Amino acid sequence: MAFNTLEEKLETRAKAILDDDSTFSGYSITVSKGEDDDELSLPRCLVICEGGEESIPGLGNFNCELIIRLVESMDDTTLANHQTHVATMRDLFMDDGIAGTLTDSDEAVTVFGVKSFSISKTVEDRNWVCDLSLEVLAAASNIT
């Protein structure tokens, strides 16, 4: 089974989760997909799926890292507001049902489970930055 743009499919699904949530969309944070966020305006949320490694050769199931990066200017957003936005983002993805939410027949992606979550926060160039990482086991096919 081919890898078949699994990264793109996972990014699309994660972006849809953020776009479809009325609370997060109410923050007016631009949500984008891909790896290069240097040219994007603030505030921004970037969904990145770094490559995958096949869990068992030949099965087509891949361990992938899905990163949701929230970046907001310290000059435009208070720390309290940034923390509220981070909490909303975490609640959307650190959910018991996230594998089912990321799975989508239209996108032809199946997420079997999330193995781990990690979060990191930092300040870069007067920006609040938070990365939420999920390690998912997924396949680029419609198995549901």
Rosetta constraint file for C-alpha pairs under 8 A:
AtomPair CA 1 CA 58 HARMONIC 6.70 0.50
AtomPair CA 1 CA 59 HARMONIC 6.53 0.50
AtomPair CA 1 CA 60 HARMONIC 4.87 0.50
AtomPair CA 2 CA 60 HARMONIC 6.40 0.50
AtomPair CA 2 CA 140 HARMONIC 7.75 0.50
AtomPair CA 3 CA 60 HARMONIC 6.66 0.50
AtomPair CA 3 CA 62 HARMONIC 7.97 0.50
AtomPair CA 3 CA 139 HARMONIC 7.60 0.50
AtomPair CA 3 CA 140 HARMONIC 6.28 0.50
AtomPair CA 4 CA 140 HARMONIC 5.87 0.50
AtomPair CA 5 CA 9 HARMONIC 6.42 0.50
AtomPair CA 5 CA 140 HARMONIC 7.07 0.50
AtomPair CA 6 CA 10 HARMONIC 6.17 0.50
AtomPair CA 6 CA 109 HARMONIC 7.21 0.50
AtomPair CA 6 CA 138 HARMONIC 7.96 0.50
AtomPair CA 6 CA 139 HARMONIC 6.96 0.50
AtomPair CA 6 CA 140 HARMONIC 5.06 0.50
AtomPair CA 7 CA 11 HARMONIC 6.16 0.50
AtomPair CA 7 CA 48 HARMONIC 7.96 0.50
AtomPair CA 7 CA 49 HARMONIC 5.10 0.50
AtomPair CA 7 CA 50 HARMONIC 6.83 0.50
AtomPair CA 7 CA 51 HARMONIC 6.53 0.50
AtomPair CA 7 CA 52 HARMONIC 7.89 0.50
AtomPair CA 7 CA 64 HARMONIC 7.88 0.50
AtomPair CA 8 CA 12 HARMONIC 6.07 0.50
AtomPair CA 8 CA 49 HARMONIC 7.34 0.50
AtomPair CA 9 CA 13 HARMONIC 6.26 0.50
AtomPair CA 9 CA 107 HARMONIC 6.16 0.50
AtomPair CA 9 CA 108 HARMONIC 7.64 0.50
AtomPair CA 9 CA 109 HARMONIC 6.45 0.50
AtomPair CA 9 CA 140 HARMONIC 7.53 0.50
AtomPair CA 10 CA 14 HARMONIC 6.14 0.50
AtomPair CA 10 CA 49 HARMONIC 6.76 0.50
AtomPair CA 10 CA 66 HARMONIC 7.53 0.50
AtomPair CA 10 CA 102 HARMONIC 7.10 0.50
AtomPair CA 10 CA 109 HARMONIC 7.33 0.50
AtomPair CA 11 CA 15 HARMONIC 6.05 0.50
AtomPair CA 11 CA 33 HARMONIC 6.01 0.50
AtomPair CA 11 CA 34 HARMONIC 7.58 0.50
AtomPair CA 11 CA 47 HARMONIC 5.72 0.50
AtomPair CA 11 CA 48 HARMONIC 6.11 0.50
AtomPair CA 11 CA 49 HARMONIC 6.02 0.50
AtomPair CA 11 CA 66 HARMONIC 7.60 0.50
AtomPair CA 12 CA 16 HARMONIC 6.19 0.50
AtomPair CA 12 CA 33 HARMONIC 7.19 0.50
AtomPair CA 13 CA 17 HARMONIC 6.40 0.50
AtomPair CA 13 CA 102 HARMONIC 5.61 0.50
AtomPair CA 13 CA 103 HARMONIC 7.71 0.50
AtomPair CA 13 CA 104 HARMONIC 7.54 0.50
AtomPair CA 13 CA 107 HARMONIC 7.73 0.50
AtomPair CA 14 CA 18 HARMONIC 6.63 0.50
AtomPair CA 14 CA 47 HARMONIC 6.79 0.50
AtomPair CA 14 CA 102 HARMONIC 6.65 0.50
AtomPair CA 15 CA 19 HARMONIC 6.08 0.50
AtomPair CA 15 CA 31 HARMONIC 6.53 0.50
AtomPair CA 15 CA 32 HARMONIC 7.02 0.50
AtomPair CA 15 CA 33 HARMONIC 7.05 0.50
AtomPair CA 15 CA 47 HARMONIC 6.48 0.50
AtomPair CA 16 CA 20 HARMONIC 5.78 0.50
AtomPair CA 17 CA 21 HARMONIC 6.33 0.50
AtomPair CA 17 CA 92 HARMONIC 7.47 0.50
AtomPair CA 17 CA 101 HARMONIC 7.91 0.50
AtomPair CA 18 CA 24 HARMONIC 6.29 0.50
AtomPair CA 18 CA 25 HARMONIC 6.89 0.50
AtomPair CA 18 CA 31 HARMONIC 7.44 0.50
AtomPair CA 18 CA 89 HARMONIC 7.60 0.50
AtomPair CA 18 CA 92 HARMONIC 7.72 0.50
AtomPair CA 19 CA 24 HARMONIC 7.31 0.50
AtomPair CA 19 CA 25 HARMONIC 5.77 0.50
AtomPair CA 19 CA 31 HARMONIC 7.32 0.50
AtomPair CA 20 CA 25 HARMONIC 7.22 0.50
AtomPair CA 21 CA 25 HARMONIC 6.01 0.50
AtomPair CA 22 CA 26 HARMONIC 5.89 0.50
AtomPair CA 23 CA 27 HARMONIC 6.99 0.50
AtomPair CA 23 CA 88 HARMONIC 7.56 0.50
AtomPair CA 24 CA 28 HARMONIC 7.69 0.50
AtomPair CA 24 CA 29 HARMONIC 7.72 0.50
AtomPair CA 24 CA 85 HARMONIC 7.14 0.50
AtomPair CA 24 CA 88 HARMONIC 6.62 0.50
AtomPair CA 24 CA 89 HARMONIC 7.25 0.50
AtomPair CA 25 CA 29 HARMONIC 6.77 0.50
AtomPair CA 27 CA 85 HARMONIC 7.59 0.50
AtomPair CA 28 CA 43 HARMONIC 7.89 0.50
AtomPair CA 29 CA 42 HARMONIC 7.61 0.50
AtomPair CA 29 CA 43 HARMONIC 5.26 0.50
AtomPair CA 29 CA 44 HARMONIC 5.22 0.50
AtomPair CA 29 CA 45 HARMONIC 6.54 0.50
AtomPair CA 30 CA 41 HARMONIC 7.98 0.50
AtomPair CA 30 CA 42 HARMONIC 7.69 0.50
AtomPair CA 30 CA 43 HARMONIC 6.52 0.50
AtomPair CA 30 CA 44 HARMONIC 4.76 0.50
AtomPair CA 30 CA 45 HARMONIC 6.03 0.50
AtomPair CA 31 CA 44 HARMONIC 5.91 0.50
AtomPair CA 31 CA 45 HARMONIC 4.67 0.50
AtomPair CA 31 CA 46 HARMONIC 5.77 0.50
AtomPair CA 31 CA 47 HARMONIC 7.43 0.50
AtomPair CA 32 CA 44 HARMONIC 7.54 0.50
AtomPair CA 32 CA 45 HARMONIC 6.34 0.50
AtomPair CA 32 CA 46 HARMONIC 4.95 0.50
AtomPair CA 32 CA 47 HARMONIC 6.21 0.50
AtomPair CA 33 CA 46 HARMONIC 5.63 0.50
AtomPair CA 33 CA 47 HARMONIC 4.80 0.50
AtomPair CA 33 CA 48 HARMONIC 6.10 0.50
AtomPair CA 34 CA 46 HARMONIC 6.99 0.50
AtomPair CA 34 CA 47 HARMONIC 6.31 0.50
AtomPair CA 34 CA 48 HARMONIC 5.24 0.50
AtomPair CA 34 CA 49 HARMONIC 7.55 0.50
AtomPair CA 35 CA 46 HARMONIC 7.78 0.50
AtomPair CA 35 CA 47 HARMONIC 7.86 0.50
AtomPair CA 35 CA 48 HARMONIC 5.74 0.50
AtomPair CA 37 CA 46 HARMONIC 7.14 0.50
AtomPair CA 40 CA 44 HARMONIC 7.13 0.50
AtomPair CA 42 CA 71 HARMONIC 6.90 0.50
AtomPair CA 42 CA 72 HARMONIC 5.83 0.50
AtomPair CA 42 CA 73 HARMONIC 6.57 0.50
AtomPair CA 43 CA 70 HARMONIC 7.76 0.50
AtomPair CA 43 CA 71 HARMONIC 5.84 0.50
AtomPair CA 43 CA 72 HARMONIC 4.55 0.50
AtomPair CA 43 CA 73 HARMONIC 6.67 0.50
AtomPair CA 44 CA 70 HARMONIC 5.98 0.50
AtomPair CA 44 CA 71 HARMONIC 5.39 0.50
AtomPair CA 44 CA 72 HARMONIC 6.60 0.50
AtomPair CA 45 CA 68 HARMONIC 6.83 0.50
AtomPair CA 45 CA 69 HARMONIC 5.40 0.50
AtomPair CA 45 CA 70 HARMONIC 4.36 0.50
AtomPair CA 45 CA 71 HARMONIC 6.21 0.50
AtomPair CA 46 CA 67 HARMONIC 7.95 0.50
AtomPair CA 46 CA 68 HARMONIC 5.80 0.50
AtomPair CA 46 CA 69 HARMONIC 5.03 0.50
AtomPair CA 46 CA 70 HARMONIC 6.52 0.50
AtomPair CA 47 CA 66 HARMONIC 7.34 0.50
AtomPair CA 47 CA 67 HARMONIC 5.81 0.50
AtomPair CA 47 CA 68 HARMONIC 4.67 0.50
AtomPair CA 47 CA 69 HARMONIC 6.39 0.50
AtomPair CA 48 CA 66 HARMONIC 5.86 0.50
AtomPair CA 48 CA 67 HARMONIC 5.04 0.50
AtomPair CA 48 CA 68 HARMONIC 6.41 0.50
AtomPair CA 48 CA 69 HARMONIC 7.88 0.50
AtomPair CA 49 CA 64 HARMONIC 6.89 0.50
AtomPair CA 49 CA 65 HARMONIC 5.74 0.50
AtomPair CA 49 CA 66 HARMONIC 4.44 0.50
AtomPair CA 49 CA 67 HARMONIC 6.13 0.50
AtomPair CA 50 CA 64 HARMONIC 6.53 0.50
AtomPair CA 50 CA 65 HARMONIC 5.51 0.50
AtomPair CA 50 CA 66 HARMONIC 6.51 0.50
AtomPair CA 50 CA 67 HARMONIC 7.79 0.50
AtomPair CA 51 CA 64 HARMONIC 6.03 0.50
AtomPair CA 51 CA 65 HARMONIC 7.15 0.50
AtomPair CA 52 CA 62 HARMONIC 5.46 0.50
AtomPair CA 52 CA 63 HARMONIC 5.24 0.50
AtomPair CA 52 CA 64 HARMONIC 4.32 0.50
AtomPair CA 52 CA 65 HARMONIC 7.13 0.50
AtomPair CA 53 CA 62 HARMONIC 5.21 0.50
AtomPair CA 53 CA 63 HARMONIC 5.30 0.50
AtomPair CA 53 CA 64 HARMONIC 6.75 0.50
AtomPair CA 54 CA 58 HARMONIC 7.86 0.50
AtomPair CA 54 CA 59 HARMONIC 7.68 0.50
AtomPair CA 54 CA 60 HARMONIC 6.43 0.50
AtomPair CA 54 CA 61 HARMONIC 5.62 0.50
AtomPair CA 54 CA 62 HARMONIC 4.19 0.50
AtomPair CA 54 CA 63 HARMONIC 6.21 0.50
AtomPair CA 55 CA 59 HARMONIC 7.87 0.50
AtomPair CA 55 CA 60 HARMONIC 7.96 0.50
AtomPair CA 55 CA 61 HARMONIC 5.84 0.50
AtomPair CA 55 CA 62 HARMONIC 5.35 0.50
AtomPair CA 55 CA 63 HARMONIC 6.05 0.50
AtomPair CA 55 CA 137 HARMONIC 7.93 0.50
AtomPair CA 56 CA 60 HARMONIC 7.74 0.50
AtomPair CA 56 CA 61 HARMONIC 7.08 0.50
AtomPair CA 60 CA 139 HARMONIC 5.99 0.50
AtomPair CA 60 CA 140 HARMONIC 7.64 0.50
AtomPair CA 61 CA 137 HARMONIC 6.50 0.50
AtomPair CA 61 CA 138 HARMONIC 5.46 0.50
AtomPair CA 61 CA 139 HARMONIC 4.74 0.50
AtomPair CA 61 CA 140 HARMONIC 7.91 0.50
AtomPair CA 62 CA 136 HARMONIC 7.93 0.50
AtomPair CA 62 CA 137 HARMONIC 5.50 0.50
AtomPair CA 62 CA 138 HARMONIC 5.36 0.50
AtomPair CA 62 CA 139 HARMONIC 6.17 0.50
AtomPair CA 63 CA 135 HARMONIC 6.64 0.50
AtomPair CA 63 CA 136 HARMONIC 5.62 0.50
AtomPair CA 63 CA 137 HARMONIC 4.60 0.50
AtomPair CA 63 CA 138 HARMONIC 6.57 0.50
AtomPair CA 64 CA 135 HARMONIC 5.65 0.50
AtomPair CA 64 CA 136 HARMONIC 5.36 0.50
AtomPair CA 64 CA 137 HARMONIC 6.43 0.50
AtomPair CA 64 CA 138 HARMONIC 7.33 0.50
AtomPair CA 65 CA 133 HARMONIC 6.57 0.50
AtomPair CA 65 CA 134 HARMONIC 5.71 0.50
AtomPair CA 65 CA 135 HARMONIC 4.60 0.50
AtomPair CA 65 CA 136 HARMONIC 6.37 0.50
AtomPair CA 66 CA 133 HARMONIC 5.61 0.50
AtomPair CA 66 CA 134 HARMONIC 5.13 0.50
AtomPair CA 66 CA 135 HARMONIC 6.28 0.50
AtomPair CA 66 CA 136 HARMONIC 7.19 0.50
AtomPair CA 67 CA 131 HARMONIC 6.42 0.50
AtomPair CA 67 CA 132 HARMONIC 5.62 0.50
AtomPair CA 67 CA 133 HARMONIC 4.42 0.50
AtomPair CA 67 CA 134 HARMONIC 6.43 0.50
AtomPair CA 68 CA 131 HARMONIC 5.71 0.50
AtomPair CA 68 CA 132 HARMONIC 5.16 0.50
AtomPair CA 68 CA 133 HARMONIC 6.43 0.50
AtomPair CA 69 CA 129 HARMONIC 7.00 0.50
AtomPair CA 69 CA 130 HARMONIC 5.64 0.50
AtomPair CA 69 CA 131 HARMONIC 4.43 0.50
AtomPair CA 69 CA 132 HARMONIC 6.41 0.50
AtomPair CA 70 CA 86 HARMONIC 7.38 0.50
AtomPair CA 70 CA 128 HARMONIC 7.87 0.50
AtomPair CA 70 CA 129 HARMONIC 5.68 0.50
AtomPair CA 70 CA 130 HARMONIC 5.20 0.50
AtomPair CA 70 CA 131 HARMONIC 6.49 0.50
AtomPair CA 71 CA 127 HARMONIC 6.33 0.50
AtomPair CA 71 CA 128 HARMONIC 5.61 0.50
AtomPair CA 71 CA 129 HARMONIC 4.58 0.50
AtomPair CA 71 CA 130 HARMONIC 6.64 0.50
AtomPair CA 72 CA 76 HARMONIC 7.51 0.50
AtomPair CA 72 CA 77 HARMONIC 6.52 0.50
AtomPair CA 72 CA 82 HARMONIC 7.12 0.50
AtomPair CA 72 CA 127 HARMONIC 5.39 0.50
AtomPair CA 72 CA 128 HARMONIC 5.19 0.50
AtomPair CA 72 CA 129 HARMONIC 6.70 0.50
AtomPair CA 73 CA 77 HARMONIC 5.89 0.50
AtomPair CA 73 CA 126 HARMONIC 6.19 0.50
AtomPair CA 73 CA 127 HARMONIC 4.33 0.50
AtomPair CA 73 CA 128 HARMONIC 6.15 0.50
AtomPair CA 74 CA 78 HARMONIC 6.38 0.50
AtomPair CA 74 CA 79 HARMONIC 7.40 0.50
AtomPair CA 74 CA 126 HARMONIC 5.44 0.50
AtomPair CA 74 CA 127 HARMONIC 5.16 0.50
AtomPair CA 74 CA 128 HARMONIC 6.18 0.50
AtomPair CA 75 CA 126 HARMONIC 7.36 0.50
AtomPair CA 77 CA 81 HARMONIC 6.28 0.50
AtomPair CA 77 CA 82 HARMONIC 6.45 0.50
AtomPair CA 78 CA 82 HARMONIC 6.23 0.50
AtomPair CA 79 CA 83 HARMONIC 6.05 0.50
AtomPair CA 79 CA 128 HARMONIC 7.79 0.50
AtomPair CA 80 CA 84 HARMONIC 6.28 0.50
AtomPair CA 81 CA 85 HARMONIC 6.28 0.50
AtomPair CA 82 CA 86 HARMONIC 6.16 0.50
AtomPair CA 82 CA 128 HARMONIC 7.29 0.50
AtomPair CA 83 CA 87 HARMONIC 6.07 0.50
AtomPair CA 84 CA 88 HARMONIC 6.32 0.50
AtomPair CA 85 CA 89 HARMONIC 6.26 0.50
AtomPair CA 86 CA 90 HARMONIC 6.05 0.50
AtomPair CA 86 CA 130 HARMONIC 7.19 0.50
AtomPair CA 87 CA 91 HARMONIC 6.10 0.50
AtomPair CA 88 CA 92 HARMONIC 6.40 0.50
AtomPair CA 89 CA 93 HARMONIC 6.57 0.50
AtomPair CA 90 CA 94 HARMONIC 5.45 0.50
AtomPair CA 90 CA 132 HARMONIC 7.28 0.50
AtomPair CA 91 CA 95 HARMONIC 6.25 0.50
AtomPair CA 92 CA 98 HARMONIC 7.83 0.50
AtomPair CA 93 CA 98 HARMONIC 5.99 0.50
AtomPair CA 94 CA 98 HARMONIC 7.02 0.50
AtomPair CA 94 CA 117 HARMONIC 7.33 0.50
AtomPair CA 97 CA 101 HARMONIC 6.35 0.50
AtomPair CA 98 CA 102 HARMONIC 6.03 0.50
AtomPair CA 98 CA 114 HARMONIC 7.68 0.50
AtomPair CA 99 CA 103 HARMONIC 6.21 0.50
AtomPair CA 99 CA 111 HARMONIC 5.20 0.50
AtomPair CA 99 CA 112 HARMONIC 6.15 0.50
AtomPair CA 99 CA 113 HARMONIC 5.17 0.50
AtomPair CA 99 CA 114 HARMONIC 6.36 0.50
AtomPair CA 99 CA 136 HARMONIC 7.99 0.50
AtomPair CA 100 CA 104 HARMONIC 7.98 0.50
AtomPair CA 100 CA 111 HARMONIC 6.82 0.50
AtomPair CA 100 CA 112 HARMONIC 7.90 0.50
AtomPair CA 102 CA 109 HARMONIC 7.91 0.50
AtomPair CA 102 CA 110 HARMONIC 7.48 0.50
AtomPair CA 102 CA 111 HARMONIC 6.34 0.50
AtomPair CA 103 CA 108 HARMONIC 7.94 0.50
AtomPair CA 103 CA 109 HARMONIC 5.56 0.50
AtomPair CA 103 CA 110 HARMONIC 4.57 0.50
AtomPair CA 103 CA 111 HARMONIC 5.19 0.50
AtomPair CA 103 CA 144 HARMONIC 8.00 0.50
AtomPair CA 104 CA 108 HARMONIC 5.93 0.50
AtomPair CA 104 CA 109 HARMONIC 5.55 0.50
AtomPair CA 104 CA 110 HARMONIC 6.51 0.50
AtomPair CA 104 CA 142 HARMONIC 7.51 0.50
AtomPair CA 105 CA 109 HARMONIC 6.48 0.50
AtomPair CA 105 CA 110 HARMONIC 7.78 0.50
AtomPair CA 105 CA 142 HARMONIC 5.45 0.50
AtomPair CA 105 CA 143 HARMONIC 8.00 0.50
AtomPair CA 105 CA 144 HARMONIC 7.01 0.50
AtomPair CA 108 CA 140 HARMONIC 6.09 0.50
AtomPair CA 108 CA 141 HARMONIC 4.74 0.50
AtomPair CA 108 CA 142 HARMONIC 4.44 0.50
AtomPair CA 108 CA 143 HARMONIC 7.97 0.50
AtomPair CA 109 CA 138 HARMONIC 7.14 0.50
AtomPair CA 109 CA 139 HARMONIC 5.86 0.50
AtomPair CA 109 CA 140 HARMONIC 4.62 0.50
AtomPair CA 109 CA 141 HARMONIC 4.96 0.50
AtomPair CA 109 CA 142 HARMONIC 5.60 0.50
AtomPair CA 109 CA 143 HARMONIC 7.72 0.50
AtomPair CA 110 CA 138 HARMONIC 5.52 0.50
AtomPair CA 110 CA 139 HARMONIC 5.26 0.50
AtomPair CA 110 CA 140 HARMONIC 6.49 0.50
AtomPair CA 110 CA 141 HARMONIC 6.24 0.50
AtomPair CA 110 CA 142 HARMONIC 6.08 0.50
AtomPair CA 110 CA 143 HARMONIC 6.10 0.50
AtomPair CA 110 CA 144 HARMONIC 6.86 0.50
AtomPair CA 111 CA 136 HARMONIC 6.84 0.50
AtomPair CA 111 CA 137 HARMONIC 5.89 0.50
AtomPair CA 111 CA 138 HARMONIC 4.20 0.50
AtomPair CA 111 CA 139 HARMONIC 6.50 0.50
AtomPair CA 112 CA 136 HARMONIC 7.55 0.50
AtomPair CA 112 CA 137 HARMONIC 5.57 0.50
AtomPair CA 112 CA 138 HARMONIC 5.70 0.50
AtomPair CA 113 CA 136 HARMONIC 5.82 0.50
AtomPair CA 113 CA 137 HARMONIC 5.53 0.50
AtomPair CA 113 CA 138 HARMONIC 7.42 0.50
AtomPair CA 114 CA 134 HARMONIC 6.58 0.50
AtomPair CA 114 CA 135 HARMONIC 5.71 0.50
AtomPair CA 114 CA 136 HARMONIC 4.37 0.50
AtomPair CA 114 CA 137 HARMONIC 6.36 0.50
AtomPair CA 115 CA 134 HARMONIC 7.39 0.50
AtomPair CA 115 CA 135 HARMONIC 5.43 0.50
AtomPair CA 115 CA 136 HARMONIC 5.88 0.50
AtomPair CA 115 CA 137 HARMONIC 7.34 0.50
AtomPair CA 116 CA 134 HARMONIC 5.76 0.50
AtomPair CA 116 CA 135 HARMONIC 5.35 0.50
AtomPair CA 116 CA 136 HARMONIC 7.63 0.50
AtomPair CA 117 CA 132 HARMONIC 7.21 0.50
AtomPair CA 117 CA 133 HARMONIC 5.60 0.50
AtomPair CA 117 CA 134 HARMONIC 4.67 0.50
AtomPair CA 117 CA 135 HARMONIC 6.63 0.50
AtomPair CA 118 CA 132 HARMONIC 5.87 0.50
AtomPair CA 118 CA 133 HARMONIC 5.13 0.50
AtomPair CA 118 CA 134 HARMONIC 6.66 0.50
AtomPair CA 119 CA 130 HARMONIC 7.13 0.50
AtomPair CA 119 CA 131 HARMONIC 5.58 0.50
AtomPair CA 119 CA 132 HARMONIC 4.51 0.50
AtomPair CA 119 CA 133 HARMONIC 6.19 0.50
AtomPair CA 120 CA 130 HARMONIC 5.69 0.50
AtomPair CA 120 CA 131 HARMONIC 5.26 0.50
AtomPair CA 120 CA 132 HARMONIC 6.69 0.50
AtomPair CA 121 CA 128 HARMONIC 7.56 0.50
AtomPair CA 121 CA 129 HARMONIC 5.68 0.50
AtomPair CA 121 CA 130 HARMONIC 4.40 0.50
AtomPair CA 121 CA 131 HARMONIC 6.46 0.50
AtomPair CA 122 CA 128 HARMONIC 6.31 0.50
AtomPair CA 122 CA 129 HARMONIC 5.30 0.50
AtomPair CA 122 CA 130 HARMONIC 6.50 0.50
AtomPair CA 123 CA 127 HARMONIC 5.44 0.50
AtomPair CA 123 CA 128 HARMONIC 4.90 0.50
AtomPair CA 123 CA 129 HARMONIC 5.79 0.50
AtomPair CA 124 CA 128 HARMONIC 6.76 0.50
AtomPair CA 124 CA 129 HARMONIC 6.94 0.50
